[in-house]
Amino acid sequence: MQPRTLALAAALAAASMLSGAALAMPIRNLPPAETQGAVTYRTGGIGQSEAAAMRQAERNYPLSLEFAERAGPKNWFLANVEVTIKDQQGNTELRTFSDGPFLLARLPDGHYTVTATDNGRSETRHITVASGKPEHLMFMWPGTAS
């Protein structure tokens, strides 16, 4: 192999190894995972870097939830939203309060009812979780009059 070809091959091999390592690196600023029964989940998204990390991690979770309130020209993210996820038989799979505007949940395939409650205001959605088909639910409450 000629020196230029060898140098190019070495550079391509190094770039390939670096890009593979970058893909394997954990997402920075991601809140810790928690487990409740068979469900692994994360809540958070306070601040730009943590919100970006949660959005990046969505692809690794079958279900992502987002909580906001309509407030003038921009919406406000909400935290401390109570979340209950029940399976098709009505069994509670997850019940928690969000530490930020995002909740990512790793659930087994199936049909679920998701209820999110903010300051006594509840919204319920029905969702089907299937492998390889991540679902994103946005819970948007009307703004409260001040």
N, C-alpha and C positions, 0 to 999 in steps of 0.2 A: 504494500500500500504506500502511496506517495505521502510525503510529509504533510502537504496541505489537506489531503483526503483524510489522513489519520487525525489531524487536528480538528477538522470539521466533525468527524465521527465522534471524537472524544467530547467535543462541545455539545453535540446533540445528545449523547448519552448522559452527560452531566445535567443538562436542562431537563431531560426526561425524568431523571431521578429526583431533581428538585421539585418539579411539578407534581410528581407522585407523592412526595413528602408533604407538599402543601395541601394536597387533597386529604391526606390522612391526619393532618393537624387538627386538634380540637378547635371549636369555635371559641374565640376569646369573648370574655364578658358575659358568658351564659350563666344564668342562675343555676344552682345545683338541682339535680333530679331528685324527686321524691317518689315514694311508692306507697300506694294504698291498695291492699288486696292484690289483684292482678294488673293494676294500672300503674304505669310509670308516667309521671307528669312533671312539668316545670311551669312555674308562674313567674312573671316579672315583666320587664320591659320599661323600667323607670330610667329615664335619660336616653340620649341618642345612641350611645354605644350598646347599651343593653337591649334597647328596642331593635337595633339593627341585628344583633346576635340572635334574638328570638325569631325575627323574620327569616334569617338565614337558616336557622335550625328547623323551621316549619316542614321542610321537605323530608325530614327524618321522622316525622310523627304523623300518624293517620288522621289526627284531628287537631286543628288549631282554632282557638277562640280569641276574639278581639272585643274589647269593651270600650265604648265611647258614649259621649253625650253631645247632642247638637248644641252649639254655643256660638251664635253669630256667624261670622264668615268662616271660622275654623271650628273644628270639633275638639272637645277635650277628651283626652284619654282618662279612663277610670281605673281605680285600684280598689281593693277590698270588696270585690264583687263576689257574692256567694254563688258557687257553681255546684249543681247536682247533676250527675249523669246516671241514668237508670237504663238497664238492659230491657229487652223486649218483654221479659216476665215481670218487670217492675222492681227488680232487685237493684239497690243502690251500688253502683260500681265505683263512684267517686263523689265525695262531698268535701269541698274545701273552699277557702277564700283566696282570691287571686292577690298576689303581692304586687301586681302591676296590671297593665292593660292587655296582657297576653297570657294564655294558658295553652300549653302544648300537651297532648295526651296520647299515650301509646295504649290503644285498646285492641282487644281481639276483634276480628271481623264480626259484624252483626248490626242489628238495628238498635238505636239508642234514642232516648229522650233527654235533651239537654235543657236545663232550666238555669238561667242566670238572674240573680236578684241584686239590684242596687237600690239602697235606701227604701226598701219595701216595694219597689217596682220590679215585677218579674216578667221575663220573656221566656217562652218555651219553644224549642225547635225539635224536629224529628230528623234524624240523620242515619244514613247507612254508612258504616265503616267497612271498607274493602281494601285488601292488600294492594299496594301500588297505586292507590287513588286517594291521595291526601285531600281532605275536606277542610275548608276554612269557613267558619261561621262568624259573622259580624253582629254583635249585639249593640244596637244604637238606640239610646233612650232620648226622648225629647228633652230639651233644656228646661231647667226649672226657673220660674220667675223669681227674681231677687227682690 
